[in-house]
Each structure stands twice: as structure tokens, then as C-alpha cells.
Amino acid sequence: MSHLPAPAAQSYGWFDFRGGPVRAVVFGLCGTVALVAAGVVRAHGGGSMCLANLSPMKPLLAYAFIAFFLSAIPALLSLGLTARSALLDWVCGMTSLGGRLTTLFRRVVLWFAADVVLVLLVFALARSVVRLDAVIGVTVLLVAALHAVVALVRPAAALVGSRSALVSPPGARARGLFAFVFSQKTMQGVFEPLLGDIQAEWLGHVVEGRHWHARMTRLRGYVELGTAIAANGGASFVDLVVKIYKLK
Amino acid sequence: MNKLLQALFGEASGEDFPSLSPKELLILRMLIIDAMYGQELVDKSEGELKRGTAYVTLSRMQEKGFIESEAEPRPASEGGLPRRRYRITGEGQRVLHAVERLKAMMAGGVLS
């Protein structure tokens, strides 16, 4: 058995965005299909539906903008998921929001800059020799592939490929929230032993590489936590009301 | 029946017989054999105890004084939250013995 990550101490490096390589590729493919479809529409006389006609900018600029936007979708999605985690951690008092947002901003600037460079490079090389729609499709795919490769090669450094959702033990964040809502006696008697058992089972699956079992354990653990909350809820709700009343 | 149970339990002390649910009785029967972790109790109950509610029941039993527990840190190689090891108290043993005696009397036809 390896070390279980400390549930109360969430640490974030520069690149621990959430998501997965599959997600990056799927979004890249969706973007490509959308562009190819737009190209087909234009080729069959659907001029008014041409992507370039949707923008007052010059067609090339409009395509470059769209290519960049589509390639950035995985990044935006990851950004949203990570921001949600940051907010949850901040609510649970596990991290400082200011420091977390600064790190987020740095990552976003760095990765979006890399996207821009890649988009411009592909455009510069290919726009004179092949159809514009194809160039954009290839660009989007390349950017998605870049994210996917980084995700596979170095998960901790990936914009969209971190497997931190699996690495974070089940209930690690919920524990901070429970500590606020429920009494110390309930925490020690009900939730900490329950979380301990769930995390131990989950870790056993992770260490042995049974990731789907680990996911199922996580899901079942959430159900069990929900059951425990429901079974314990009445008295603790009164405690919470008293606690909030005292805070005021 | 309740009066008899009360008599069996309180013949020495004169106390009221505390409420005891079937799950609590099951847990007492398992803990009389040996002290156990919550997960062990769930595993050995063959589906009668669910992990989500077992700890709520155990916590309630602690409040009633039937069982006691102590936190045991996990080995350093595992890490994670400490587990609690539960053991039956003298009060829990008395309650269990009263119930078992009643069952034995019923099985032996004394109460028929």
C-alpha cells in the first residue's frame, strides 16, 4: 500500500488541471467536424452559413479566431472544473483563494499562448497550399492532440489531462464541509470512520490498478455518505442552526 | 414479554431495560466474540448491516453505553483517517445476556 494523500492538505502545482486526454480529443474532433460541415455547406452554395460570413472580420482572421476558440474548448472546460475545485477547497478552508486564482491565471496564460503559437504556425505553413477549412480542422486536431499527449506523458503537468479526480481520495473535500455542518462527536463517531473505510477500499483498488473498481468505490462511497447524512441529519441540522445563530 | 425482559435485566440493579433494535442486537452479538472495526462488523453481518448506516448505529450504541471505541491510527504505510475499534461494555454484555436468556426461555418452552 502506498501513502494515502492527506485529505485535508490539498496542494496544487502549476499544472494540475482536471479533465482527461479523451475529452481533449473528443472536443478537437467535434470542432473539426463542425468546421468541415461548414465547409461542405459553403461548397454546396450555402454562402450565408459560411463561418467566415458570420464575422465582419476578414475570412482568414475569422477562421483563425474560430480555430483558436475551438482548440481552447478543452482548456476552458478544464479551467471551469479547476475553478470549481478551487472554490470548493476555499469554502472548505483548505486553500487560499487568492493564491489559487493567481496560479490559475498563470496556467491559462501559458497554455493559451502555446495554443496561439501553434494555430499561427499551422496557418503560416499551410494556408497557401490546402483548403482553409482543412487547415483549421488540422489545427484544432493538433492542439487537441498536444493536450492529449501532454496529458498522457506527464499527467501532473497537463492542462486537460490530470487524473487528479482519481488521485484525490473520496470525501477529501467533503470532510471539511462536514466538519462545519456536523458536531465533533458526529465527525469522530460517524463520518471519519466511514470516510476512512471508503478511502482505504478506494486506495486498495488504485494501488492495484483497478481504476474502474476505484471509481465504483467512490460512487458507492458517496451514496453511503448520503445515507449516513440522512440517518444522522435531524439532530445535526439543529446543531447547524445553533452554530449559525451563534456566528451571527 | 417486556416485563419479563425488564425483570431479567434489572433483577440485580432495578434499572429500566434500554431500547434495543435488531441491528444493535446483531452488533452486540458480534462484539461479544471480539473487538472489531466497523468494516469488519459490516463484512461479518452478511448484508444485514450497511456501511452507510452502521456507523450511525454504532455511534448511537456508544451514547447508550453498550459499546466503547478507540481510534487507532492506520499504519504509516497506509496513511489516511484513523479507524475506530469497537468493543462491548459491561452494560452491553448485561443487555445481551438478558435478551439471550429470554430467547433461551422461549425456546425451552418456559414461556409457552
Interface residues (C-beta under 8 A of the other chain):
Chain A: M1 S2 H3 L4 P5 A6 P7 P169 K185 T186 Q188 G189 V190 F191 E192 P193 L194 L195 G196 D197 I198 Q199 A200 L203 V223 E224 L225 G226 T227 A228 A231 N232
Chain B: Y37 G38 Q39 K50 R51 G52 T53 Y55 V56 L58 S59 Q62 S69 A71 R74 P75 S77 E78 G79 G80 L81 P82 R83 R84
